[in-house]
């Protein structure tokens, strides 16, 4: 059955905050709330990852710490399985990640 979700999570002054907004046997959808300067460290996933910026501006790492792309609200970046990725908030930001197939492990924020 279809579900509607709106960004309703909260920012945390200490670290990025995340909220799983949908999950089934095939995929997982997570919203991340980052204050300016907060980041999700470079990591990999065995799944494909599709990240859409819902609010703000972030710098996305692509493959390593030095290759970066800046994205703003409405833009999406696609990562292949096992491709290193991470991001840094250039301003208070909200992003939504769709991860498919659903991963079996969770990244540490």
MARMI-998993 format. One record per residue (C-alpha): residue in one letter; x, y, z. Coordinates in steps of 0.25 Angstrom, whole numbers, plus 5000, padded with zeros to 4 digits. Each point is the difference from the previous one (the first is absolute). Layout:
N
aXYZ...
end
This chain:
109
x500050005000x500550144997x500650095011x500250155000x501250055008x500450145003x501350055007x499750005014x501349965007x500850095009x501450064999x501049965011x501050115004x501049885003x500049914988x499149974988x498749945002x499349904992x498649944999x499649884992x498750044993x499749874992x500649865000x499649874994x500749874995x500550074987x500450145004x500250105012x499850154999x500750095011x499950155002x501350075006x499950135007x501450075001x500350145006x501050084992x501449945001x499549865004x500349884991x499849854997x501449944999x500549944987x499549855000x499549904990x498749924999x499849874993x498750064994x499750114990x499850135007x499150124995x500150135008x499150124998x500250135006x498750055006x500550125007x501450075000x501349994993x501049885002x501349964995x500049854996x501349925000x500149914987x500949885001x501050075010x500250125009x500550094989x499049984989x498850095003x498750054994x499150115007x498549974999x498850095004x498549975003x499449924989x501249944995x500349855001x501349924999x500149854997x501149915006x500349864995x500149885009x501450015008x500350144995x500550085012x499150125003x499750105011x499650145001x500250135008x498950115003x500450134995x498850065007x498949935008x499549894991x499049884998x500349894990x499349874997x500749874997x499349894993x500949875001x499749884992x500149885002x499750025014x501450005008x500249905011x500950095008x499850155005x501150114999x500550075012x499750155000
end
